[in-house]
């Protein structure tokens, strides 16, 4: 709709017209569902059994490496939220 894949031009195009969430509502819903699946949030996360918690990556990676995994997960959630806002809500 903006004629470009540049985020700056997409945001500027939404400033003069309506936000893209309204005309592209089905696409926004699909993007939101795929965003939740990509970041492994509920209901797309895999529940872990007690035996998997003892032998899983929680035991192998401890301390700062484990913290880096969690920071990477939450960084991915923030980045996907930023992309969602820029594409559909006018920046």
C-alpha positions in Angstrom: 0.0 0.0 0.0 2.9 2.4 0.6 4.8 1.3 -2.5 8.0 0.6 -0.6 9.5 -1.9 1.8 11.4 0.8 3.6 10.0 1.2 7.2 10.5 4.9 7.1 8.3 5.3 4.0 5.7 2.8 5.4 5.4 5.0 8.5 5.2 8.2 6.6 2.6 6.8 4.2 0.4 6.0 7.2 0.7 9.5 8.6 -1.2 11.1 5.7 -3.9 8.4 5.5 -5.6 5.9 7.7 -3.4 3.4 9.7 -2.9 0.1 7.9 -4.5 -1.9 10.6 -8.0 -1.0 9.3 -7.7 -1.9 5.6 -5.3 -4.8 6.2 -7.1 -6.3 9.2 -6.9 -10.0 8.0 -3.2 -9.6 7.3 -2.6 -7.9 10.7 -4.3 -10.8 12.5 -2.2 -13.4 10.6 0.9 -11.4 11.4 0.0 -11.2 15.0 -0.6 -15.0 15.3 2.6 -15.7 13.5 4.4 -13.3 15.8 3.2 -15.1 18.9 4.2 -18.5 17.3 7.7 -17.2 16.4 8.3 -15.9 20.0 7.1 -19.2 21.5 4.4 -17.7 23.6 1.2 -19.3 24.8 -0.5 -21.3 23.1 2.4 -22.2 20.9 4.9 -22.9 23.6 5.8 -26.5 24.3 5.0 -27.5 27.9 7.9 -29.3 29.5 7.5 -32.4 31.7 9.4 -32.8 34.9 11.9 -35.3 33.4 12.7 -32.8 30.6 13.4 -30.0 33.1 16.0 -32.2 34.8 17.7 -33.2 31.5 17.0 -30.2 29.4 18.9 -27.1 28.5 18.2 -25.6 31.9 20.8 -27.9 33.4 23.4 -27.7 30.6 23.4 -23.9 30.4 23.6 -22.2 33.8 24.4 -18.7 35.0 25.2 -16.1 32.3 24.6 -18.4 29.3 21.1 -19.2 30.5 20.5 -15.5 31.1 21.6 -14.7 27.6 19.1 -17.2 26.2 16.3 -15.4 28.1 17.5 -12.0 27.0 17.5 -13.2 23.4 14.0 -14.4 23.7 12.7 -11.2 25.2 14.7 -9.2 22.7 13.0 -11.1 19.9 9.6 -10.3 21.5 10.4 -6.6 21.6 11.7 -6.6 18.0 8.6 -8.3 16.7 6.4 -5.8 18.6 8.3 -2.9 17.0 7.9 -4.4 13.5 4.1 -4.9 14.2 3.7 -1.3 15.3 5.6 0.1 12.3 3.7 -2.0 9.8 0.2 -1.6 11.0 -0.2 1.1 13.6 1.7 4.0 11.9 4.9 3.9 13.8 
